[in-house]
Amino acid sequence: MAELDVIIVGAGAAGITAAYDLHWDGWNIKVLEASNKIGGRLQKNDDFTDFPLDLGAEWIHVPPSILDEIVDDPEISVNVETYKDVQTYGSWEGGKFYKETNMEGDYKFKGYTWWDFLNDYLASHIQSKIETGCIVNQINWQSHPAEVETSPMVSRRG
């Protein structure tokens, strides 16, 4: 393996986003993920309904323009549909029920998921830099460059 500038442990949203940014800034990077898939807690289910279900993260708590800022590439336009979900909730206080509406709302993807965004707009550009099924056993910080000892993930299903 060529000498690396940065090794990122974990291919969840933070790991993939960091790897994407560092790669485009010219760093020689590698992402090591213990499981056999990327995304961390970002997952989706296509089998339950006629639209993809977000498993894990679901909401976009800021205006969807943040998606273009995450990708940060003028050549790529993030083309996903979102909608604003105004939330009504209730609270019980002093023996009375109060109904409240959050008019600010949050956004959700329509027919798309956070996992799709991570995969389509970030991970797909650095796929060759991601190694799944790779458990990090030890990192030797004393050597220069640092040495990382890994082992393959072993399936426990029989």
Disulfide bonds with the S-S distance in Angstrom:
none
